[in-house]
């Protein structure tokens, strides 16, 4: 049976304060956040963790269809095209309508995720303060402080600008397969954190580790407790930032052009590269070489033609330890 509702837990402090939202299982096979948030809900319910002020809304399973199936997606990727629709076209559209309303009611979002290959946890950060057209923002300092306190020492910024530049290159290719058509829309790059910022708040995604890593739920739980303490929702003092931080900026995205395009090795996110290193071969004989010293990020050997295949990141000038 297809789910028809989201299950949310709400805790309301007697004193005014920040309105915080936690999401787990936006991707159904990423369960570390769900397990951590269920533990936290139990502690709030039995009083072993107490809310001192503000409000907390916890949605341990944001995509119940994908979660029930044990898959990343239900009908589509919930962490894309995050926008309200008067006439929902798929299951994730129904969920997005509910989540977008929640974003408008909150000040801060922490979205808990995990990833496929082994690797260390990291935080995805929004843009610096700007008045541009891609993702205008005015709460970068607050977001940086939150990211610095969650635990991981690796922080990645620049998602929306890199994705938008990829859309500009993608358009006009004539590819009519549905994944490529979706990837050619600027709004398709908007996920939970981008929508939260557009709603007037600030947000981070924490990637807590590999899907099946037993440490990942502990990373998520610690991050949740740190966020509560940092924002003053509990009377605990947050642990100080555990820098030094490696802050990376996504520089560009490269699309897969053909199903026969191949990486030269089984790249994992954050594998180091030097400018000019050979990364992949295109089916038409071209080579893909690293555009800069930095790291390979989000390589996807199963990407459909016309969609994002691999990102490249370089060192960022942002300093979370300041």
C-alpha positions in Angstrom: 0.0 0.0 0.0 1.3 3.4 -0.9 1.8 5.7 2.1 -0.6 8.7 2.3 1.0 10.7 5.2 4.3 11.6 6.9 4.9 10.8 10.5 6.3 13.8 12.4 7.2 14.4 16.0 6.9 17.9 17.4 8.3 19.2 20.7 7.4 22.7 21.8 9.3 24.5 24.5 7.6 26.9 26.9 10.0 29.7 26.0 10.5 31.2 22.5 13.5 30.2 20.5 14.6 28.8 17.2 12.4 26.5 15.2 14.5 23.5 14.2 13.6 20.7 11.8 15.4 17.4 11.4 14.8 15.1 8.4 15.9 11.5 7.9 15.5 9.0 5.0 14.9 11.6 2.3 16.5 8.8 0.4 14.9 5.6 1.5 18.0 3.4 1.8 19.8 6.0 3.9 18.7 4.9 7.3 21.4 6.3 9.7 19.5 9.5 10.3 16.2 7.6 10.9 17.8 5.4 13.5 19.5 8.4 15.2 16.3 10.5 15.1 14.2 7.6 16.5 16.6 7.4 19.4 16.4 11.1 20.0 12.6 11.1 19.9 12.5 8.4 22.5 14.8 10.4 24.8 12.7 13.5 24.4 9.6 11.5 25.1 10.9 10.0 28.3 12.5 13.2 29.5 16.1 12.1 29.4 16.6 14.9 26.9 14.6 18.1 27.6 13.8 21.0 25.4 14.6 24.3 27.1 13.1 26.6 24.5 12.1 26.9 20.9 10.6 24.0 19.0 11.8 20.9 17.3 10.1 18.9 14.6 11.5 15.5 13.7 10.6 13.5 10.6 12.6 10.3 10.9 11.3 9.0 7.5 10.8 11.8 5.0 10.2 9.3 2.1 8.1 6.4 3.5 7.6 4.8 0.1 11.3 4.5 -0.7 12.1 3.6 2.9 9.6 0.7 2.8 11.1 -0.5 -0.4 14.7 -0.1 0.9 15.5 2.0 -2.2 16.9 5.4 -2.8 13.8 6.7 -4.5 10.1 6.0 -4.7 9.0 7.4 -8.0 11.9 9.9 -8.3 14.6 11.6 -6.3 12.9 13.5 -3.5 16.1 15.7 -3.1 15.5 17.3 -6.5 12.7 19.5 -7.7 11.7 20.4 -4.1 8.8 22.7 -4.8 5.1 22.7 -4.1 2.8 21.6 -6.9 -1.0 22.2 -7.0 -1.3 19.0 -9.1 1.2 16.4 -7.8 2.4 14.0 -10.5 4.2 11.4 -8.4 4.6 10.3 -4.8 7.6 12.6 -4.2 5.5 15.6 -5.3 3.0 14.8 -2.5 5.8 14.6 0.0 7.4 17.8 -1.3 4.1 19.7 -0.7 4.2 18.6 2.9 7.9 19.4 3.4 7.8 22.8 1.7 5.0 23.8 4.2 7.3 22.6 7.0 10.2 24.6 5.7 8.1 27.7 5.8 7.3 27.1 9.5 11.0 26.6 10.6 14.2 28.6 10.9 16.8 25.9 10.6 17.0 22.5 8.9 19.5 19.6 9.3 19.0 16.8 6.8 20.7 13.5 7.5 22.1 11.4 4.7 24.6 8.6 4.0 26.5 7.5 0.9 27.2 4.3 -1.1 31.0 3.8 -1.0 33.2 3.8 2.1 34.4 7.3 3.2 34.5 9.8 6.0 31.5 11.9 6.9 31.1 15.4 5.5 28.7 18.4 5.6 27.2 20.2 2.6 27.1 23.9 3.1 25.2 26.6 1.3 26.6 29.7 -0.5 28.3 32.8 1.0 26.1 35.8 1.5 25.1 37.2 -1.9 22.4 39.0 -3.8 22.7 36.9 -7.0 19.9 35.2 -8.9 21.0 31.6 -8.4 20.8 31.3 -4.6 20.6 34.6 -2.8 21.4 34.3 0.8 22.1 36.3 4.0 22.7 33.8 6.8 26.0 32.3 5.7 27.7 32.9 9.1 25.0 31.1 11.0 25.1 28.2 8.6 28.9 28.0 8.8 28.8 27.9 12.6 26.2 25.1 12.5 28.3 23.1 10.0 31.4 23.6 12.1 29.8 22.1 15.2 28.2 19.0 13.7 31.3 16.8 13.9 32.7 16.2 10.4 35.9 18.0 9.4 35.2 17.9 5.6 32.8 20.5 4.3 31.6 21.0 0.7 30.1 24.1 -0.8 29.0 25.2 -4.2 26.4 22.6 -5.1 23.8 25.0 -6.7 26.3 27.1 -8.7 28.0 24.0 -10.1 24.7 22.4 -10.9 23.3 25.5 -12.5 26.3 25.8 -14.8 25.9 22.2 -15.7 22.3 22.9 -16.7 23.4 25.8 -18.9 25.8 23.4 -20.8 23.2 20.6 -20.8 20.5 22.6 -22.5 20.3 22.4 -26.3 21.8 18.9 -26.5 18.6 17.5 -27.9 18.5 14.5 -25.5 14.9 13.6 -24.9 15.3 10.8 -22.3 13.4 11.7 -19.2 16.4 11.8 -16.8 18.2 14.2 -19.1 15.2 16.4 -19.6 14.7 16.7 -15.8 18.4 17.4 -15.3 18.1 20.3 -17.9 15.8 22.2 -15.6 17.3 24.7 -13.1 14.6 23.9 -10.5 15.5 20.2 -10.6 18.7 21.0 -8.7 16.7 22.4 -5.7 16.6 20.0 -2.8 15.7 20.2 0.8 18.4 22.7 1.9 18.0 24.9 -1.2 14.2 25.1 -0.6 14.8 25.8 3.1 17.0 28.8 2.2 14.5 30.0 -0.3 11.9 29.9 2.5 14.0 32.3 4.6 15.9 29.9 6.8 19.3 28.2 6.7 20.2 24.5 6.4 22.9 21.9 6.1 23.0 18.4 4.9 25.2 16.0 6.9 26.5 12.9 5.1 27.1 10.6 8.0 29.1 7.8 6.4 28.6 4.7 4.3 25.0 3.3 4.3 25.9 0.2 6.3 28.6 1.7 8.5 27.6 1.0 12.2 29.2 4.3 13.1 26.9 6.4 10.8 23.9 6.5 13.2 26.3 7.6 16.0 27.6 10.4 13.7 24.0 11.4 13.0 22.9 11.3 16.7 25.9 13.4 17.8 25.2 15.9 15.1 21.6 16.2 16.2 22.5 16.7 19.9 25.1 19.3 18.8 22.6 21.2 16.8 20.1 21.3 19.7 22.8 22.5 22.1 24.3 25.1 19.7 20.9 26.7 19.1 20.1 26.7 22.8 17.1 24.3 22.5 18.6 22.2 25.3 20.6 23.5 28.3 23.7 21.5 27.2 26.8 23.2 26.0 27.9 22.2 22.5 31.3 20.7 22.0 33.7 23.1 20.3 34.4 22.7 16.5 36.7 19.8 15.8 38.8 21.5 13.1 41.0 22.0 11.2 38.5 21.8 8.4 39.0 20.7 4.8 36.6 23.1 2.9 36.1 22.2 -0.7 34.2 24.1 -3.4 32.5 22.2 -6.2 34.1 23.7 -9.3 32.2 22.0 -12.2 30.1 19.0 -13.1 30.7 16.8 -16.2 27.8 14.9 -17.8 27.9 11.4 -19.2 27.4 11.8 -22.9 26.9 8.1 -23.9 26.2 4.8 -22.2 29.7 3.6 -23.3 31.5 6.4 -21.5 33.8 4.8 -18.9 35.8 5.9 -15.9 39.4 4.7 -16.0 39.1 3.4 -12.4 36.4 2.9 -9.7 36.6 6.4 -8.4 35.3 7.1 -4.9 34.1 10.5 -3.7 37.0 12.7 -2.5 39.7 10.7 -4.3 42.5 13.2 -4.9 43.5 14.3 -8.4 46.0 16.6 -9.9 45.2 18.9 -12.8 45.4 16.9 -16.0 45.0 13.5 -14.5 43.0 11.1 -16.7 39.6 10.4 -15.2 37.5 8.8 -17.9 37.2 8.0 -21.6 34.2 9.2 -23.6 32.8 6.8 -26.2 33.7 9.2 -29.0 37.4 9.0 -28.2 37.7 12.1 -26.0 39.4 12.0 -22.7 38.1 13.5 -19.4 41.0 15.0 -17.4 40.8 16.7 -14.1 40.5 20.5 -14.5 42.3 21.4 -11.3 44.2 20.0 -8.3 41.5 18.8 -6.0 39.1 15.9 -5.6 36.7 13.8 -7.6 33.2 14.1 -6.0 30.0 12.1 -6.5 31.2 10.0 -9.4 28.3 8.0 -10.7 29.2 5.1 -13.1 25.5 4.4 -13.6 24.5 7.9 -14.6 22.0 8.0 -17.6 23.4 9.8 -20.6 22.7 13.6 -20.4 22.9 13.7 -16.6 25.6 14.6 -14.1 28.4 12.0 -14.2 31.1 13.4 -11.9 31.9 16.6 -10.0 35.3 18.2 -9.5 36.1 20.1 -6.3 39.0 22.4 -5.3 40.1 24.0 -2.1 37.8 26.8 -0.9 38.8 30.0 0.7 36.0 29.9 3.3 37.3 29.5 6.8 35.0 27.7 9.2 37.5 28.1 12.1 37.4 31.8 12.1 
